[in-house]
């Protein structure tokens, strides 16, 4: 979950709410950047949630979760590409994240 105090300009909130893929930037324990694509949802209170689901993965011990546990400051980049450059846009959300492992809390997010 990523939370941020946002002052939404123009139609940025709508664009983020309608998007489904973003890039999550975290910081590795050694200070190196770590960037991964994520699916997400924007909640009514402007929190963003992403999930680590049951898809086949080698592990659910993911680097982004390790990073967030050590350094909660994150960036989320939501963007849209189009061959028509008039249609290009991006929104960057900076904030703090936390890993939610408690089932009752996770179930109430969506």
Buried (B, 14 or more C-beta within 10 A) or exposed (E): BBBBEBEEEEEBBEBBBEBEEBBBBBBBEEEEEBEBEBEBEBBEEBBBBBBBEEEEEEEEEBEBBBBBEEBBEBBBBBBEEEEEEEEEBEBEBEBEBEBBEEEEEEEEEE
